Amino acid sequence: MKKVKITVLKTTLNSDLAREYGVDGLNRCPMHKEGQVFYADYAKPDGFCDEAWKAIYQYVFALAHSSNNLFYYGDWIKTPGTAIVCCNDGLRPVIFKLEATDIESKIDYTPIR
C-alpha cells in the first residue's frame, strides 16, 4: 500500500443555496485552506475534516492499492494516479486533488491496552 497525497484545490460557497438554506453569515469551510497538503492511506490524516474524509476515503483507498491508477476505465480523469473529488457539504464544498505516490505506507501496530 502506498500513501496518497491530498491537496486542497479549492474551498467554495454556493451563495444562492447558502442564502436560501444556510444560517446567516455562513461562509466557506473553516476546516481547510487552499494549498493544504495531507498524506493518507487507510487512516484519516491528523487535522483532516471527519465529514470530508467520509466522502473521499474510498478514492484514497483505491489509489493507495491500485497498480494502474485509472479511475472508471480512463473516462473520468486524464492523468493516471489522480482523482479530483469533494466533500459532501452542498453549501460549501471543498475540492481535493488526490495523487498516488511511491511512498510506502506503514501500518501502526500499537497494541491496545
N, C-alpha and C positions, 0 to 999 in steps of 0.2 A: 504494500500500500504506500502511496506517495502523498505528500502534502499538496494541498490546493491553495493557491494564492487568491485571496478575496480582496478586491479593490472597490471602494465606494466610488462609483462613477458620478452619481447624481442624487441629490435629495430634491424632491418635488413637492408641490402643493397643488392639488386640483381645486383652484379657488372657487369655482362655481359650486362644486359639491360641498366644499368646506363652509361656504356661506349658507347653504341650504341645510346641511346636516350637522356641521361641527359646532363646537362651543365657541363663544365669542373669543376672538384673539388667537384661534388655532393657527399655527404656523408649521413650517417644515419640521420633520422629525428631529428632536433634540439628541437622539442617541448616537447618530453617526454624522460625520463630516466628510464632504467630498475629498477624495485623495487618501483617506484612511486605508491602511492595508492590514489584513489579518492572514494567518495561515491556519488551515484546518485539515482534518481528516475525518475521523469518526466522532470527534467531540467538538462542541461549540467552543470557539476561541474566547478567552477572557475578554470582557468588555463588549462582546457582541450581543445585540438585542435578541432576547429569547424568542420573540414572535418572528423576527426576520429569519432566525436560524430554522425555526419550524417550517418556514416557507421555502427555504433553499437547500436544506441539508441533503435531500435526495440527489440533487445535482452535484453537490460537493462529493458525496459518497460515490456516485457514478464516475466522476473524473478521477477520484483517488484510486479506483480499482480498474479503470479501463486501460486496455492496451492500445486501442486505435483512437480513442478520444473523439469520436464523431458522434454527435447527437442526432437522433432522428434520421439516420441514414444519410447525413450530409445535406438535408434540405432545410436546415434552420440557421446554423452559424457557419460561415465560410472558413473560419480558421479552426483547424483541429485542436482539441485540447482547451477550447474556450467556450464559455456559456455566458450569456447576458440574462440575468434574472432579477426579480424584485421581490420585496416583501409583500405581504398581503394587506397592507394598510391602504384602503381605497381612497382615503382623503389625502394622505401624504406619503406615497410610496417612495422607498429608497431603492435605487437601481445599482446592482452589483455586477462586476465582471469577475468571473471565475476562470482561473487558468491552472491547468495541470502543470506540475513541476517535476523535477527529478529528485526532489528532496525526500529521502526515505522517512517514513513515519515510524515512530516508536510508541508502542502501547505502554501506558503506565500501569505497571503491575503492583501498585501499592496495595499491600494486604489490608483488608478491612478488620478493624479491631473492635 
